[in-house]
């Protein structure tokens, strides 16, 4: 007398095919989350930007240069003494665009509207100064 599928080898082919489908679906779900989550992958440069406050900018928000997304904010930490607090952002820039960002470029927080997503914009140097 057989106790059924979990206790003997009957239906082993069906069990293997269901297991294989489950592994494929799980792998596809993980790939979908990683690739379509908006996270920037690939070669790049990490830059540290210090600002007086975060404003609406949060970790994961995009970094833009001339309206193009060239990276993302990867981290934020409070720095400085108690009387001179500042926020230091860790910013990832795609390698191809990093050469267009200068030492004296102006970094500022931009929001297209009140309800829009904040982004860290990179603008030209202040007062018409030459690129540093």
LOTORTI-923312 format. One record per residue (C-alpha): residue in three letters; x, y negated, z negated. Coordinates in steps of 0.05 Angstrom, whole numbers, plus 5000, padded with zeros to 4 digits. Example, Ala and Ser with C-alpha at 12.3 -4.5 7.8 and 13.67 -1.06 7.14 Angstrom:
2
<atom res="ALA" X="5246" Y="5090" Z="4844"/>
<atom res="SER" X="5273" Y="5021" Z="4857"/>
//
This chain:
132
<atom res="UNK" X="5000" Y="5000" Z="5000"/>
<atom res="UNK" X="5027" Y="4932" Z="5021"/>
<atom res="UNK" X="5022" Y="4870" Z="4976"/>
<atom res="UNK" X="5017" Y="4821" Z="5035"/>
<atom res="UNK" X="5060" Y="4771" Z="5072"/>
<atom res="UNK" X="5098" Y="4738" Z="5016"/>
<atom res="UNK" X="5121" Y="4806" Z="4988"/>
<atom res="UNK" X="5138" Y="4845" Z="5051"/>
<atom res="UNK" X="5165" Y="4832" Z="5121"/>
<atom res="UNK" X="5098" Y="4826" Z="5156"/>
<atom res="UNK" X="5090" Y="4758" Z="5191"/>
<atom res="UNK" X="5164" Y="4741" Z="5185"/>
<atom res="UNK" X="5164" Y="4711" Z="5256"/>
<atom res="UNK" X="5107" Y="4664" Z="5238"/>
<atom res="UNK" X="5142" Y="4643" Z="5174"/>
<atom res="UNK" X="5206" Y="4627" Z="5212"/>
<atom res="UNK" X="5170" Y="4587" Z="5265"/>
<atom res="UNK" X="5131" Y="4547" Z="5213"/>
<atom res="UNK" X="5196" Y="4534" Z="5175"/>
<atom res="UNK" X="5231" Y="4511" Z="5239"/>
<atom res="UNK" X="5174" Y="4464" Z="5257"/>
<atom res="UNK" X="5176" Y="4435" Z="5186"/>
<atom res="UNK" X="5251" Y="4422" Z="5191"/>
<atom res="UNK" X="5243" Y="4389" Z="5259"/>
<atom res="UNK" X="5186" Y="4344" Z="5235"/>
<atom res="UNK" X="5226" Y="4325" Z="5173"/>
<atom res="UNK" X="5288" Y="4309" Z="5215"/>
<atom res="UNK" X="5246" Y="4267" Z="5263"/>
<atom res="UNK" X="5215" Y="4229" Z="5205"/>
<atom res="UNK" X="5283" Y="4213" Z="5175"/>
<atom res="UNK" X="5310" Y="4190" Z="5243"/>
<atom res="UNK" X="5248" Y="4147" Z="5254"/>
<atom res="UNK" X="5257" Y="4113" Z="5186"/>
<atom res="UNK" X="5331" Y="4100" Z="5198"/>
<atom res="UNK" X="5327" Y="4077" Z="5270"/>
<atom res="UNK" X="5263" Y="4038" Z="5270"/>
<atom res="UNK" X="5268" Y="4005" Z="5202"/>
<atom res="UNK" X="5300" Y="3943" Z="5230"/>
<atom res="UNK" X="5366" Y="3956" Z="5195"/>
<atom res="UNK" X="5427" Y="3937" Z="5235"/>
<atom res="UNK" X="5476" Y="3993" Z="5249"/>
<atom res="UNK" X="5541" Y="3996" Z="5286"/>
<atom res="UNK" X="5607" Y="3959" Z="5283"/>
<atom res="UNK" X="5605" Y="3892" Z="5248"/>
<atom res="UNK" X="5635" Y="3843" Z="5199"/>
<atom res="UNK" X="5615" Y="3829" Z="5128"/>
<atom res="UNK" X="5616" Y="3754" Z="5110"/>
<atom res="UNK" X="5603" Y="3722" Z="5043"/>
<atom res="UNK" X="5561" Y="3659" Z="5043"/>
<atom res="UNK" X="5552" Y="3616" Z="4980"/>
<atom res="UNK" X="5489" Y="3573" Z="4972"/>
<atom res="UNK" X="5458" Y="3534" Z="4914"/>
<atom res="UNK" X="5393" Y="3575" Z="4914"/>
<atom res="UNK" X="5362" Y="3634" Z="4950"/>
<atom res="UNK" X="5298" Y="3598" Z="4970"/>
<atom res="UNK" X="5252" Y="3648" Z="5005"/>
<atom res="UNK" X="5312" Y="3688" Z="5031"/>
<atom res="UNK" X="5315" Y="3761" Z="5008"/>
<atom res="UNK" X="5359" Y="3821" Z="5020"/>
<atom res="UNK" X="5342" Y="3852" Z="5087"/>
<atom res="UNK" X="5322" Y="3787" Z="5121"/>
<atom res="UNK" X="5353" Y="3774" Z="5190"/>
<atom res="UNK" X="5411" Y="3728" Z="5206"/>
<atom res="UNK" X="5401" Y="3687" Z="5269"/>
<atom res="UNK" X="5447" Y="3647" Z="5314"/>
<atom res="UNK" X="5412" Y="3603" Z="5366"/>
<atom res="UNK" X="5348" Y="3643" Z="5354"/>
<atom res="UNK" X="5380" Y="3711" Z="5367"/>
<atom res="UNK" X="5383" Y="3763" Z="5312"/>
<atom res="UNK" X="5456" Y="3778" Z="5301"/>
<atom res="UNK" X="5456" Y="3811" Z="5233"/>
<atom res="UNK" X="5422" Y="3816" Z="5166"/>
<atom res="UNK" X="5429" Y="3797" Z="5093"/>
<atom res="UNK" X="5456" Y="3858" Z="5056"/>
<atom res="UNK" X="5463" Y="3833" Z="4985"/>
<atom res="UNK" X="5457" Y="3774" Z="4937"/>
<atom res="UNK" X="5491" Y="3759" Z="4871"/>
<atom res="UNK" X="5494" Y="3700" Z="4823"/>
<atom res="UNK" X="5563" Y="3670" Z="4818"/>
<atom res="UNK" X="5596" Y="3610" Z="4784"/>
<atom res="UNK" X="5596" Y="3581" Z="4714"/>
<atom res="UNK" X="5533" Y="3567" Z="4675"/>
<atom res="UNK" X="5531" Y="3493" Z="4695"/>
<atom res="UNK" X="5547" Y="3506" Z="4769"/>
<atom res="UNK" X="5506" Y="3569" Z="4787"/>
<atom res="UNK" X="5505" Y="3590" Z="4860"/>
<atom res="UNK" X="5482" Y="3651" Z="4899"/>
<atom res="UNK" X="5531" Y="3690" Z="4940"/>
<atom res="UNK" X="5500" Y="3728" Z="4998"/>
<atom res="UNK" X="5534" Y="3788" Z="5031"/>
<atom res="UNK" X="5518" Y="3781" Z="5105"/>
<atom res="UNK" X="5528" Y="3833" Z="5160"/>
<atom res="UNK" X="5543" Y="3805" Z="5229"/>
<atom res="UNK" X="5547" Y="3847" Z="5292"/>
<atom res="UNK" X="5619" Y="3849" Z="5317"/>
<atom res="UNK" X="5602" Y="3820" Z="5386"/>
<atom res="UNK" X="5570" Y="3758" Z="5355"/>
<atom res="UNK" X="5619" Y="3748" Z="5296"/>
<atom res="UNK" X="5669" Y="3711" Z="5340"/>
<atom res="UNK" X="5616" Y="3656" Z="5352"/>
<atom res="UNK" X="5611" Y="3641" Z="5277"/>
<atom res="UNK" X="5663" Y="3591" Z="5253"/>
<atom res="UNK" X="5690" Y="3577" Z="5184"/>
<atom res="UNK" X="5656" Y="3509" Z="5182"/>
<atom res="UNK" X="5589" Y="3532" Z="5212"/>
<atom res="UNK" X="5528" Y="3509" Z="5173"/>
<atom res="UNK" X="5487" Y="3565" Z="5141"/>
<atom res="UNK" X="5416" Y="3548" Z="5122"/>
<atom res="UNK" X="5351" Y="3583" Z="5105"/>
<atom res="UNK" X="5297" Y="3576" Z="5159"/>
<atom res="UNK" X="5224" Y="3596" Z="5159"/>
<atom res="UNK" X="5182" Y="3588" Z="5223"/>
<atom res="UNK" X="5119" Y="3575" Z="5182"/>
<atom res="UNK" X="5093" Y="3578" Z="5111"/>
<atom res="UNK" X="5075" Y="3651" Z="5119"/>
<atom res="UNK" X="5133" Y="3669" Z="5166"/>
<atom res="UNK" X="5193" Y="3712" Z="5150"/>
<atom res="UNK" X="5253" Y="3674" Z="5124"/>
<atom res="UNK" X="5320" Y="3681" Z="5159"/>
<atom res="UNK" X="5390" Y="3657" Z="5149"/>
<atom res="UNK" X="5406" Y="3611" Z="5208"/>
<atom res="UNK" X="5476" Y="3594" Z="5231"/>
<atom res="UNK" X="5483" Y="3525" Z="5261"/>
<atom res="UNK" X="5540" Y="3482" Z="5287"/>
<atom res="UNK" X="5586" Y="3445" Z="5238"/>
<atom res="UNK" X="5558" Y="3383" Z="5204"/>
<atom res="UNK" X="5569" Y="3312" Z="5230"/>
<atom res="UNK" X="5591" Y="3336" Z="5299"/>
<atom res="UNK" X="5656" Y="3364" Z="5272"/>
<atom res="UNK" X="5695" Y="3410" Z="5318"/>
<atom res="UNK" X="5691" Y="3486" Z="5306"/>
<atom res="UNK" X="5737" Y="3509" Z="5251"/>
//
